[in-house]
Amino acid sequence: EGDYYQSVFNMSVIIHPENPGRIREGMTLRAHWNVVDDLGRRGQGTEEFTLQRHEHLRKNSIDSNI
């Protein structure tokens, strides 16, 4: 349960769970989807994913001495 948002180019979906404190690394997430893009292409399915945490470097975090 919760909200979701699509990326600008409909390439990904960002999920915002109703209770994010219950989400932990290593948990299994079951996703169901039935989508149609702007060109009429359809995709549907169900899949289970093991949640992993990834950290992304920010572009402005480069050493300022360079």
PyMOL commands that set and color helices and strands:
alter all, ss='L'
color gray80, all
select helices_A, chain A and resi 20-22+59-61
alter helices_A, ss='H'
color red, helices_A
select strands_A, chain A and resi 2-6+13-17+28-36+42-50
alter strands_A, ss='S'
color yellow, strands_A
deselect
rebuild
show_as cartoon
